[in-house]
């Protein structure tokens, strides 16, 4: 009885680990903020050439971006709003950008926008697109 129980437990544990490391890790990229992490890497690589970074931040909002961009929490604490932290603007849609866009900027969104220059497409581990990085000139 005990031997069968141990073998069954071992088989189920191995099955769980196999599913977790193969199927789940690939299909649940959205749940682990893989897109935000990858987009933040692209932003860090490109941002030196841009005056502002606009991020349409649905769901978790801007906090995960600030984490992955390695923004000092003291900078966030000194701001009056969580929507603007340094050169980063969160929750911005294209219609909101006319007032704040004063030059060449990055725009990160989940929407496909044909009339903007796309710099990068952020993909989930399963190969589906999650975010797009665009270049904005003066609107």
N, C-alpha and C positions, 0 to 999 in steps of 0.2 A: 503494500500500500504506500509506504513512505517513498520508496524508490520510484514508483510511477508518478507520484506527486512532484518529486524533485525533477524528473525528466520532463514532465509537462511544464513545470515552471521555467526550466531552462529553455525549452523550445519557444515558449511564449515570450520570454525576455529577448531572445535572439531575433524573433520575428519583429518585435517592437523596435529594436535597435536598427534592423534592416530598413523597415518602413520609415523610421525617423530620419535616418541619414541619407536615404535615397529619395523617396517620394515626397515626404513632408518638407524637407529643406528646400526642395525645388518649387513646390506648389504654394508654399506659404510665405513667400518673400515679402508680400504686402504686410503680413502680420509682424514681421521682424524689422520693418522700416528699411529694407534693403535699398529701395529706391531713393530714400532720403539720404542714406549713407553714401550711395554712389553719386547722387547729384551734388552733395557737399564736396566730394573729391573733385568733381569737374569745376565747381564754383571756385574752390581754392586754387586750382590750376589756372583759371582764366581771369579771376577778379582783378588782378593787378592792372589790367588793361582797360578797366571799366570804372566809371565814377560811382555808379550805384548798382545794387543787385535787388531786383524785385522778385519776390517769391510768392506765388499763389500757394498758400499753405492750408489746404483743406485737411480735415481730420484732426491730426495731432497738433496742428498749428506750427508756430515757429520754434518752439523749444527744442525739438529734435534736431533741427537745422543748426541752432546755436551750439548744441552739444557736439555735433559732428564737425562744425566749422571751428571748434575749439575757441569760442568767444568767452572771454573771462566773465564769470558771473557778476563781478563788480561793475562791469560796463552795463549790463542789463539792469542792475539795481539802481544805477544813476539816471536811467531814462525815465521820462514821464509816461511813456506808453510802451507796451510790449510789441506794438506794430512796427516800430522803427528802432533799430539798434545799430548805431553807427551808420554804415553805408547800406545796411540791409533793411528792406521794407517787406513786411509780411502781410499776406492776405490781399495783395494788390491784384486787381483785374486790369485788363487793358484800358477799360473806361476810366479807371481811377488814376491812371499814370500821367495824364496830361499836366496836372499841377506840379507833380514832384519830379518828373523826368527833365533834367536840365542838360543832358548830354548822352554820350554813348553808355549804354547800360546793358546788363544781363537781365533776362526775364525767364524764370523757371516756372513751368506750369504743366499740368496734365493734359491741357488742350492742344490740339493740332491747329496751328495758325499758319495758313498758306502764304500770307503776304509778308511774313517776317523771315529773316535769315536764320535758319536753324543751325546751331553750332554742334549740338550733340543730342542723342536720344539715349535716355537711361532705361535699361532693360531689367526686368525681374529675372531671377535665375531660370525660370521656365521659358524665357525668350520673348515674353510679351512686353510691349513698351509701357512704361509707367509715367515718366516725366520727359519733358523736352526742354532744352536750353536754347533760348533765342537771343539774338542781338537786337537791341533797340537803338535807333538813332534818336535825334530830337523829334518827338511826336508833334 
